[in-house]
Amino acid sequence: MHISDLIPWGREKPKTPANGDGGTTSPLAMLQRDINHVFEEFWHKVDNSRNGQRGPIGLFGPSADVTETDNGIEVAVELPGMNVEDVDISLSGDVMTIRGEKKVEYEEKRKGVYLSERSFGAFARTIPLPPGVDADKAEARFEKGVLKVSLPKTAEAQARVKRIPVKAA
């Protein structure tokens, strides 16, 4: 390595096909290429997990839809492949926490082949709730991999809802 190989950022050294990939053999250029590759791979995995392509739970937890109506809060959480006994829901103040653990075991035996795979994953998803939720009347249903939680509002919270008419200009 020569001192001329240490090019300050922002200045380009002429590219030479010395390393076979059309790039430079500069250590800094190779380091920059490797760092870019690491970040591209990371964000690719993040984007895929948000689209449900990185497994059932994803990189940041299960997908959830939270909807507020005049009468309450409706939460739907996608938990494909999980069973009702794998899910735990708790309410504490104005926060709902959904926890779960998925265990998948697969085993295949046939002539000359033995395949065994296991994967485990736990998650905890915390959802802030507005004041006025009646925790005593909360209900949860689990069907076809989707957890649906209904959290009705108290009568006082429902009475505080005020509609504002919209007038044409």
Phi and psi in degrees as GROMACS dihedral restraints (atoms count N, CA, C in turn):
[ dihedral_restraints ]
;  ai    aj    ak    al  type     phi  dphi    fc
    3     4     5     6     1  -108.5    20    10
    4     5     6     7     1   158.3    20    10
    6     7     8     9     1   -60.2    20    10
    7     8     9    10     1   -28.1    20    10
    9    10    11    12     1   -68.4    20    10
   10    11    12    13     1   -18.0    20    10
   12    13    14    15     1   -73.2    20    10
   13    14    15    16     1   -20.1    20    10
   15    16    17    18     1   -87.9    20    10
   16    17    18    19     1    83.4    20    10
   18    19    20    21     1   -87.5    20    10
   19    20    21    22     1   130.6    20    10
   21    22    23    24     1   -61.8    20    10
   22    23    24    25     1   149.9    20    10
   24    25    26    27     1   -58.0    20    10
   25    26    27    28     1   142.7    20    10
   27    28    29    30     1    96.8    20    10
   28    29    30    31     1   -16.9    20    10
   30    31    32    33     1  -107.9    20    10
   31    32    33    34     1   139.2    20    10
   33    34    35    36     1  -104.1    20    10
   34    35    36    37     1   139.4    20    10
   36    37    38    39     1   -96.3    20    10
   37    38    39    40     1   141.2    20    10
   39    40    41    42     1   -56.1    20    10
   40    41    42    43     1   136.0    20    10
   42    43    44    45     1   -76.5    20    10
   43    44    45    46     1   140.7    20    10
   45    46    47    48     1  -127.2    20    10
   46    47    48    49     1   141.3    20    10
   48    49    50    51     1   -82.6    20    10
   49    50    51    52     1    31.5    20    10
   51    52    53    54     1   -65.4    20    10
   52    53    54    55     1   -31.1    20    10
   54    55    56    57     1   -97.7    20    10
   55    56    57    58     1     7.2    20    10
   57    58    59    60     1    88.0    20    10
   58    59    60    61     1   -11.8    20    10
   60    61    62    63     1  -110.9    20    10
   61    62    63    64     1    13.4    20    10
   63    64    65    66     1    82.5    20    10
   64    65    66    67     1    -6.0    20    10
   66    67    68    69     1   -93.9    20    10
   67    68    69    70     1  -172.1    20    10
   69    70    71    72     1   -93.1    20    10
   70    71    72    73     1   166.7    20    10
   72    73    74    75     1   -97.1    20    10
   73    74    75    76     1     8.2    20    10
   75    76    77    78     1   -63.2    20    10
   76    77    78    79     1   131.7    20    10
   78    79    80    81     1   -59.6    20    10
   79    80    81    82     1   -37.6    20    10
   81    82    83    84     1   -68.7    20    10
   82    83    84    85     1   -38.9    20    10
   84    85    86    87     1   -65.8    20    10
   85    86    87    88     1   -39.9    20    10
   87    88    89    90     1   -67.4    20    10
   88    89    90    91     1   -39.2    20    10
   90    91    92    93     1   -63.2    20    10
   91    92    93    94     1   -44.8    20    10
   93    94    95    96     1   -60.7    20    10
   94    95    96    97     1   -43.2    20    10
   96    97    98    99     1   -61.1    20    10
   97    98    99   100     1   -43.8    20    10
   99   100   101   102     1   -66.1    20    10
  100   101   102   103     1   -40.5    20    10
  102   103   104   105     1   -65.5    20    10
  103   104   105   106     1   -43.1    20    10
  105   106   107   108     1   -58.9    20    10
  106   107   108   109     1   -40.9    20    10
  108   109   110   111     1   -62.8    20    10
  109   110   111   112     1   -43.4    20    10
  111   112   113   114     1   -60.9    20    10
  112   113   114   115     1   -46.0    20    10
  114   115   116   117     1   -67.2    20    10
  115   116   117   118     1   -39.8    20    10
  117   118   119   120     1   -61.6    20    10
  118   119   120   121     1   -42.8    20    10
  120   121   122   123     1   -63.7    20    10
  121   122   123   124     1   -43.4    20    10
  123   124   125   126     1   -60.6    20    10
  124   125   126   127     1   -50.3    20    10
  126   127   128   129     1   -68.8    20    10
  127   128   129   130     1   -30.3    20    10
  129   130   131   132     1   -62.5    20    10
  130   131   132   133     1   -43.1    20    10
  132   133   134   135     1   -66.8    20    10
  133   134   135   136     1   -38.9    20    10
  135   136   137   138     1   -63.2    20    10
  136   137   138   139     1   -47.5    20    10
  138   139   140   141     1   -61.0    20    10
  139   140   141   142     1   -41.8    20    10
  141   142   143   144     1   -66.6    20    10
  142   143   144   145     1   -36.4    20    10
  144   145   146   147     1   -67.7    20    10
  145   146   147   148     1   -34.2    20    10
  147   148   149   150     1   -69.2    20    10
  148   149   150   151     1   -27.1    20    10
  150   151   152   153     1   -91.5    20    10
  151   152   153   154     1     8.8    20    10
  153   154   155   156     1    76.8    20    10
  154   155   156   157     1    19.1    20    10
  156   157   158   159     1   -97.2    20    10
  157   158   159   160     1     0.0    20    10
  159   160   161   162     1  -110.8    20    10
  160   161   162   163     1    31.7    20    10
  162   163   164   165     1   107.3    20    10
  163   164   165   166     1   179.3    20    10
  165   166   167   168     1   -71.4    20    10
  166   167   168   169     1   -27.6    20    10
  168   169   170   171     1  -105.3    20    10
  169   170   171   172     1   -27.5    20    10
  171   172   173   174     1    81.1    20    10
  172   173   174   175     1   176.5    20    10
  174   175   176   177     1   -72.5    20    10
  175   176   177   178     1   -34.4    20    10
  177   178   179   180     1  -112.7    20    10
  178   179   180   181     1    13.8    20    10
  180   181   182   183     1   111.7    20    10
  181   182   183   184     1   177.6    20    10
  183   184   185   186     1   -72.9    20    10
  184   185   186   187     1   154.6    20    10
  186   187   188   189     1   -70.9    20    10
  187   188   189   190     1   139.9    20    10
  189   190   191   192     1  -139.5    20    10
  190   191   192   193     1   141.8    20    10
  192   193   194   195     1  -115.8    20    10
  193   194   195   196     1   127.5    20    10
  195   196   197   198     1  -119.3    20    10
  196   197   198   199     1   124.2    20    10
  198   199   200   201     1  -126.8    20    10
  199   200   201   202     1   131.9    20    10
  201   202   203   204     1  -105.3    20    10
  202   203   204   205     1   131.3    20    10
  204   205   206   207     1  -116.7    20    10
  205   206   207   208     1   179.7    20    10
  207   208   209   210     1   -62.7    20    10
  208   209   210   211     1   -31.6    20    10
  210   211   212   213     1   -96.0    20    10
  211   212   213   214     1   -15.5    20    10
  213   214   215   216     1   173.6    20    10
  214   215   216   217     1  -164.9    20    10
  216   217   218   219     1  -117.1    20    10
  217   218   219   220     1   134.4    20    10
  219   220   221   222     1  -117.6    20    10
  220   221   222   223     1   127.7    20    10
  222   223   224   225     1  -121.7    20    10
  223   224   225   226     1   130.6    20    10
  225   226   227   228     1  -124.1    20    10
  226   227   228   229     1   125.5    20    10
  228   229   230   231     1  -123.8    20    10
  229   230   231   232     1   128.7    20    10
  231   232   233   234     1   -84.0    20    10
  232   233   234   235     1   120.5    20    10
  234   235   236   237     1  -133.1    20    10
  235   236   237   238     1    63.9    20    10
  237   238   239   240     1   -62.6    20    10
  238   239   240   241     1   138.9    20    10
  240   241   242   243     1    79.6    20    10
  241   242   243   244     1    -1.1    20    10
  243   244   245   246     1   -96.0    20    10
  244   245   246   247     1   160.7    20    10
  246   247   248   249     1  -110.1    20    10
  247   248   249   250     1   160.5    20    10
  249   250   251   252     1   -58.8    20    10
  250   251   252   253     1   -34.4    20    10
  252   253   254   255     1   -74.6    20    10
  253   254   255   256     1    -8.6    20    10
  255   256   257   258     1   -89.5    20    10
  256   257   258   259     1    -1.4    20    10
  258   259   260   261     1  -116.7    20    10
  259   260   261   262     1   139.6    20    10
  261   262   263   264     1  -132.5    20    10
  262   263   264   265     1   132.6    20    10
  264   265   266   267     1  -122.7    20    10
  265   266   267   268     1   133.7    20    10
  267   268   269   270     1  -136.3    20    10
  268   269   270   271     1   147.1    20    10
  270   271   272   273     1  -116.8    20    10
  271   272   273   274     1   131.2    20    10
  273   274   275   276     1  -141.3    20    10
  274   275   276   277     1   108.5    20    10
  276   277   278   279     1    64.4    20    10
  277   278   279   280     1  -124.9    20    10
  279   280   281   282     1  -104.4    20    10
  280   281   282   283     1    34.5    20    10
  282   283   284   285     1  -135.5    20    10
  283   284   285   286     1   132.0    20    10
  285   286   287   288     1  -110.2    20    10
  286   287   288   289     1   133.5    20    10
  288   289   290   291     1  -119.4    20    10
  289   290   291   292     1   128.0    20    10
  291   292   293   294     1  -112.9    20    10
  292   293   294   295     1   123.2    20    10
  294   295   296   297     1  -120.1    20    10
  295   296   297   298     1   151.3    20    10
  297   298   299   300     1  -162.1    20    10
  298   299   300   301     1   163.2    20    10
  300   301   302   303     1  -142.3    20    10
  301   302   303   304     1   131.0    20    10
  303   304   305   306     1  -113.6    20    10
  304   305   306   307     1   131.3    20    10
  306   307   308   309     1  -125.5    20    10
  307   308   309   310     1   121.9    20    10
  309   310   311   312     1  -120.2    20    10
  310   311   312   313     1   125.2    20    10
  312   313   314   315     1  -127.4    20    10
  313   314   315   316     1   132.0    20    10
  315   316   317   318     1  -132.0    20    10
  316   317   318   319     1   132.3    20    10
  318   319   320   321     1  -139.2    20    10
  319   320   321   322     1   134.0    20    10
  321   322   323   324     1  -134.5    20    10
  322   323   324   325     1   127.8    20    10
  324   325   326   327     1  -126.7    20    10
  325   326   327   328     1   127.1    20    10
  327   328   329   330     1  -153.3    20    10
  328   329   330   331     1   177.5    20    10
  330   331   332   333     1   -53.7    20    10
  331   332   333   334     1   113.5    20    10
  333   334   335   336     1    77.0    20    10
  334   335   336   337     1     1.1    20    10
  336   337   338   339     1  -131.5    20    10
  337   338   339   340     1   132.5    20    10
  339   340   341   342     1  -133.7    20    10
  340   341   342   343     1   121.0    20    10
  342   343   344   345     1  -126.8    20    10
  343   344   345   346     1   129.6    20    10
  345   346   347   348     1  -138.7    20    10
  346   347   348   349     1   123.2    20    10
  348   349   350   351     1  -130.2    20    10
  349   350   351   352     1   143.1    20    10
  351   352   353   354     1  -137.8    20    10
  352   353   354   355     1   140.5    20    10
  354   355   356   357     1  -141.4    20    10
  355   356   357   358     1   142.6    20    10
  357   358   359   360     1  -133.0    20    10
  358   359   360   361     1   146.2    20    10
  360   361   362   363     1  -160.0    20    10
  361   362   363   364     1   136.0    20    10
  363   364   365   366     1  -119.6    20    10
  364   365   366   367     1   151.8    20    10
  366   367   368   369     1  -144.5    20    10
  367   368   369   370     1   159.7    20    10
  369   370   371   372     1  -141.9    20    10
  370   371   372   373     1   121.8    20    10
  372   373   374   375     1  -116.2    20    10
  373   374   375   376     1   121.6    20    10
  375   376   377   378     1  -106.4    20    10
  376   377   378   379     1   128.6    20    10
  378   379   380   381     1  -122.0    20    10
  379   380   381   382     1   116.9    20    10
  381   382   383   384     1   -70.5    20    10
  382   383   384   385     1   141.9    20    10
  384   385   386   387     1  -118.0    20    10
  385   386   387   388     1   149.9    20    10
  387   388   389   390     1   -72.8    20    10
  388   389   390   391     1   158.7    20    10
  390   391   392   393     1   -64.3    20    10
  391   392   393   394     1   151.4    20    10
  393   394   395   396     1    98.5    20    10
  394   395   396   397     1    12.7    20    10
  396   397   398   399     1   -83.0    20    10
  397   398   399   400     1   133.4    20    10
  399   400   401   402     1   -89.5    20    10
  400   401   402   403     1    93.2    20    10
  402   403   404   405     1   -62.0    20    10
  403   404   405   406     1   -29.8    20    10
  405   406   407   408     1   -68.5    20    10
  406   407   408   409     1   -20.7    20    10
  408   409   410   411     1  -107.0    20    10
  409   410   411   412     1    11.2    20    10
  411   412   413   414     1   -68.0    20    10
  412   413   414   415     1   143.4    20    10
  414   415   416   417     1  -134.8    20    10
  415   416   417   418     1   148.3    20    10
  417   418   419   420     1  -133.7    20    10
  418   419   420   421     1   140.2    20    10
  420   421   422   423     1  -130.3    20    10
  421   422   423   424     1   143.8    20    10
  423   424   425   426     1  -126.5    20    10
  424   425   426   427     1   116.7    20    10
  426   427   428   429     1  -145.7    20    10
  427   428   429   430     1   128.9    20    10
  429   430   431   432     1    52.0    20    10
  430   431   432   433     1    42.6    20    10
  432   433   434   435     1    81.1    20    10
  433   434   435   436     1     7.8    20    10
  435   436   437   438     1  -122.5    20    10
  436   437   438   439     1   124.3    20    10
  438   439   440   441     1   -93.0    20    10
  439   440   441   442     1   126.3    20    10
  441   442   443   444     1  -119.6    20    10
  442   443   444   445     1   123.6    20    10
  444   445   446   447     1  -117.2    20    10
  445   446   447   448     1   127.7    20    10
  447   448   449   450     1  -108.6    20    10
  448   449   450   451     1   124.1    20    10
  450   451   452   453     1  -122.6    20    10
  451   452   453   454     1    96.2    20    10
  453   454   455   456     1   -69.6    20    10
  454   455   456   457     1   152.0    20    10
  456   457   458   459     1   -85.5    20    10
  457   458   459   460     1   153.7    20    10
  459   460   461   462     1   -69.0    20    10
  460   461   462   463     1   162.3    20    10
  462   463   464   465     1   -60.0    20    10
  463   464   465   466     1   -37.8    20    10
  465   466   467   468     1   -64.2    20    10
  466   467   468   469     1   -42.4    20    10
  468   469   470   471     1   -66.1    20    10
  469   470   471   472     1   -38.0    20    10
  471   472   473   474     1   -67.4    20    10
  472   473   474   475     1   -36.0    20    10
  474   475   476   477     1   -68.7    20    10
  475   476   477   478     1   -25.7    20    10
  477   478   479   480     1   -77.6    20    10
  478   479   480   481     1   -10.2    20    10
  480   481   482   483     1   -71.6    20    10
  481   482   483   484     1   123.6    20    10
  483   484   485   486     1  -121.6    20    10
  484   485   486   487     1   126.5    20    10
  486   487   488   489     1   -85.8    20    10
  487   488   489   490     1   137.7    20    10
  489   490   491   492     1  -114.3    20    10
  490   491   492   493     1   117.5    20    10
  492   493   494   495     1   -69.0    20    10
  493   494   495   496     1   144.1    20    10
  495   496   497   498     1  -104.4    20    10
  496   497   498   499     1   127.2    20    10
  498   499   500   501     1  -107.4    20    10
  499   500   501   502     1   146.3    20    10
  501   502   503   504     1   -70.8    20    10
  502   503   504   505     1   145.1    20    10
